[in-house]
Every structure is written in C-alpha cells, then in structure tokens.
Amino acid sequence: MLSRMPQLYAQTPAETVEKLSVNAFLQNAESILQTAQSSVEGTNWTILTGGPGGIRMIADSDWPLDSLQAHTGAAAAYRVHRRGGEVVVEGRSAHQSLAVRATPPAQVARFLLCGKV
C-alpha cells in the first residue's frame, strides 16, 4: 500500500497545476469579456499578463498574439475586438488558446423567436 502512494503524489500535483492554470486562463478571458461588454464600443485592446510589467494594455495592435507574447515575454495575451455586434476575446498562453464571445441580447432573442441570426 505504501509503495503506491508516491506514484499518486507524483501525478496529482502536475494534474492540479494544469487544471489551475487552465481555470485561471479561462477565468481571465471571461472577466475581460464581461468588462468589454459593459464598455463603450471603440478601441480594440490587447492585454498582456505576467512577465515584465505585470499587466499591459495596448490599443489597436496589429501584431499576432503569439508574436506579441513572445516579444514581450508575457505569460498570456488576450485580444478584445467587436465583430458584427459581438464582443470577442481571443487568448493565448504557452500551451493554450481560446476564443470566447458574447452575442448581443437582441440577436439572441431574434434567433430564439425566428430561428434566424
């Protein structure tokens, strides 16, 4: 029984760290999306977290996220933009990428009532 415990402990921390990093990455993207939804339309933002400088925000950057992340040494990069009424947040970290979007309530209601977007 004791010989099995080290194997469990050897696997558990790595799995826990991976889950925590995925959760934090997704939670950051969701928080950014909520903030962007409540803001006035206009500037597209790129947000860099971790690395030198903590959190940096760059307006209207045309750099690809992976290039900007590598250039600045950021742990994660998020881009906020609006497309056809939707707010979209794209994110990239060392081993993860995501895109989350918020559809305007009127567009959701139209889809539910008419079946069309």
Secondary structure as UniProt FT lines:
FT   TURN            2..4
FT   HELIX           5..37
FT   STRAND          45..49
FT   TURN            52..53
FT   STRAND          55..59
FT   HELIX           65..72
FT   STRAND          76..83
FT   TURN            84..85
FT   STRAND          86..93
FT   STRAND          97..102
FT   HELIX           105..114
//
